[in-house]
Amino acid sequence: MKYIPDLLHGRSATALTAAYLCIAAASAVAVDLAVASTIGVAGGWTPTRLVGDWLLVAGSGGLLYGAVTHHRQRAETAHRNLETSNQQIQVLSRVFRHNVRNDLNVIRGYTDLLADRIDDERSRECLETVRETTDDIVEISEKLRVIEDASPERPDGRVDLVAAVHEALDVVDADGAALTVETPSEAWIRADDTVEFPIREVFENAVTHNDGATRRVTATIRENGTTTCLEVIDNGPGIPPDEREVLQAEEETPLSHASSIGLWLVKWMCETQGGTVRFDATDDGTTVRLRFESASPPATPTR
């Protein structure tokens, strides 16, 4: 059974207006006849009154035609602009990921050659800064690839969040960090395999970007009826207030922008999975909550 919006979608303004005029004109006749049969012909139906009703229907039909035409034009313009923006983003992403990355690999190669030929400690420190910067940009290109390859459709699969957390911890370099993981034996959520990327990014921010003397990270998974939440708490420097404002406003400006694409990756990828993200930062650290729709565990085969 189709809903009314589905039936109206794609219809032209002329077809919608014609359908409205037919229904409204017939309704006007039916109402006038019903009134006439109730209170008498003298006070009910008259040709003059019927003509007035039809004029009102015609006027409202004209307004309907104008409104539908105006909104259709705006929607078509917005659709064309969106397609152009998406095409530009895809081109820029490919250029950045391929061309820029190849150039960075060249820079990295010459940096390694110079490092073997320089004995000055200060020069070596400068070369190390160049190497770290190129590595950071290459890492950004990998994150762009993840976002570009992600499907905009909401996934219909299911993933064990507990297993995804442990897989992320196996990849993240957590040497020297005190990790505490509190999870049930399993916690199934509505998602696909790409959910591992925002989870890994959260742990990388909590562990790798934590410059404290004693790095502490606590990960907890809680199931609450229809939702399952992954909470990651660290004692790092926290997310700067201006970056949190950017994520909440979902808009970057010349005066307010996030310093890393990682936080955007967490937000976008979780929302693609049908989940939500919340960042709570204080002077004592950061708490990140990833909330997903719970899913039933897969059926075990019977013997």
N, C-alpha and C positions, 0 to 999 in steps of 0.2 A: 504494500500500500504506500503510495507516494504522498508526502506532505505538501501542503499548499505552496511553501517556498520552492519546492522542487518542481512543481507544475508551472510556476510563474517564471522560473529561471530560463533565460534564453528566448523568451517571447518578446516580440517587437513592441514598441510603444503603440503602434497602430492596432495590433491584435489585442493588446490589453485594453486599450480604450474602447474598441468595438465591443469586446465582451462586456465591459462595464456598462456601456450604453444600453445594450440589449437587456442585461439583467436589471439595471436601474429602471429602464422604461417599463418593463413588465411588472416590476415590483410596484411602481407608482400606480399603474392601472389596478393591480390587485388590491393595494391599500385603499384606493378610492372606492372600489366596489365593495370592499368589506365595510368601510365606514357608511356607505350609502345603505347597505342592507341592515345596518344596526340602528341608525338614527333617522332613516328616511331619505328619499331621493332629494327632497328640497334642501336639506342641510348637508348632503353628502356629495355624491358624484355629479359634476357638471362638466360640459365640454371646456368651459373657460378654465376651471380648476385643473383639468387634465392637461391643457396646453401649458399652463403655468408650471405644473410639475415637470413636464417634458423640457421646458426651457431651463429649469433648474438643473435637470439631469445633463442637458447639453453643455451648460456652463461648467459644471463640475467635471464633465468629461474632458473639456478643453484644458482645464487646470491639471487634470490627471495626465493628459498627453504631454503637456509642457514639463511637468515635474519628472515623469519617467524619462523623457528625452534628455533633460538636463543631467540627471543622475547617471544615465547610461553613458553620456559623453564624458563625464568626470571619471567614471569607472574605467572606460576604455583608455583615457589618458593616463590614469594611474597605473593601469596594467602595462601600457607601453613603457612608461618610465621605469617600472619595476623590472621588466625584461631587459631594458638597456642597462640598468644598474647591476643586475645579476651577470650580464655578459661582461661588463667592465670588471666586476670583481673576479670572475673566473679568469679573464685574461691577465689581470694583475697578479693573481695568485700563481698562475702557471709561469709567468715571467719571473716572479720572485723565486719560486721553488726551483726552477730549472736554471735560468740564466744567472741570476744572482748567486745561487748556490755554487754553480761552477766557478764563478769568479772568486768566491770566497775560498774554494778549495785551492785555487791558484795562489791566493794570498797566504793561505796556511802553509802551502808547500815552500814558498819563498821564505816564510818566517822560520821554518825548520832549518833551511839552508843557512840563513843568516845566524841562527843560534849556534851552529857548529863553527862559525868563523869569528865570533865575537867573544872576547874574554872580559870585556868591561861589565861589571855587575849591574850598573845602571842601565846599560843598553839591553842586557838580558831581561831586566824587569820590564822594560818597554815592550820588548818582543813578546813576553808572556802576556802582557795586557792585550796586545793585538791578537794573540792566539785565543785568549778567553773570549774576547769580543766576537771574533768570527764564529767560535763554537756556539755562542749564545744566539747569533743570527741564524745559524744552521738549525738550531733547536726550534726556533720560531717557525722556520719553514716546514719542519716536520709537523708541528701543531696545526699549521694552516692546511696541510694535506689531510689531517684527520677531520678537520671541520668541513673541508670541501667534499670529502668522500662520504660524509655522514648523510644518511637518507632523511629527508624532511618528514617522511611518513612515520607515524607513531608505531613502534614495533609491536608485534603480536606474539613474540617469543617470551621465554622466561629464563632467568639467570639466577644462580645461587649467589646471593650477595656475599655470603661468608667466603665462598671460594674465590670470588672476585677480589675481595679484600686481601686475602692471603697471597694471591698471585701478584697483586700490586706491591705488597711488601717485599716479595721476593725480588722484584725488579729494582725497587728504590734502594739507594745506597744509604743504609741506616747504621753504619758502623759508628759506635760511640754514642748512639742515642738510646734512651731508655724507653722501650716500647711496651705498652700494655694493651692487650686486645681482649675484649669481653664480647663474645658472640654466642648465639645458640649453635647447635650442631649444624643447622642450615636455615637459610632465610630466603625464600624464592620471591623474586620481584618480576614485574612486567617490564622487560627490557631485552636488548640484544647484546652481542659481544662488545659493541663499541662503548658500553657503559664503563669498561675498564679504564678508558682514557681519563675521564674526569676524576675517577677514584684515585688513579695513580698521580694525577696532578695535585690533588689535595694532600696526599702523603709527601710528595716532593716539596711542596710549600712548607709543610709542617716539619720536615726533617732536614732537607738540603738547605733551605733558606733560613734555618734557625741558627743564629750565630751566638747563642747562649753558651755559657760555660758547661752547663749540664742540660742537654737537650732531652726533653720529656714529651712524649706523644701518647695519648690515650685514644683508642678507637673502640667505639661501642655500637653494637647493632641492636635496635629495639623494634619489636613488632607490636603494632597497635591496631588491631582489627584489619582495616582495609589498606593501611599504609605501613611501610617499613622504613626506618630511619637509620642512617649511618652518621654517627656523631664523632668528629675528630677534633680533639683538643690538644693544643701545643702551648708551650711557654715561650714562643718566639717573640719577635718584635711587634707582631700584629700587622694588620692591613691598615695603611694610612687612611685617615678619614676622607681625604679627597677621592681616593680610589673607591672606597665603599659608596660614596655618593654617586660616582659614575655608574657603578653597577646597579644601584637602586633606581637611578634615573634612566638607565638603559640608553644613555646618550653621551658621546664624547664631544667636548668643545675644546677650542684652542687653549683655554685657561684651566680646563679640568679634564684629565685623561688618565687612564690606567697605564702604569709603567710596563706591564707585561700582558701578553695575550693569554697567559695561563688561566687567569681568573675568568676571562670571557669564555674560554674553552669549557671550564667547569660549568658555568651558567648555561651556555648554549646546549652543550651535550646532555646535561641533565634534563633540560626542558624538552629537548627532542625525544627523550625517553619517557616523557610524560611526568617527570618529577619536578621538584622544586629545590632551590638552594637558598640557604640563609647564612650570612656571615655575621658573626658577633665578635668584635675585637675590643680588647681592653689593654691597659698597660701591662697586664700579666700574661697576655697571649691571645690566641685566636681560637674561636670555636666555629667549625663549619658543619652544617647539618644538611645532608643530602637525603631527601625524602622521596620515596618511590611508591608506586602502587603495588600492593602485595599480590602474589600469584600463588595458586595452589601448586604443590610439588608434582612432578611428573609421576604418572602411574607406574608402579613397579610391575614388571611382568610376573604373571602367576605361573607356577609350576604345574 
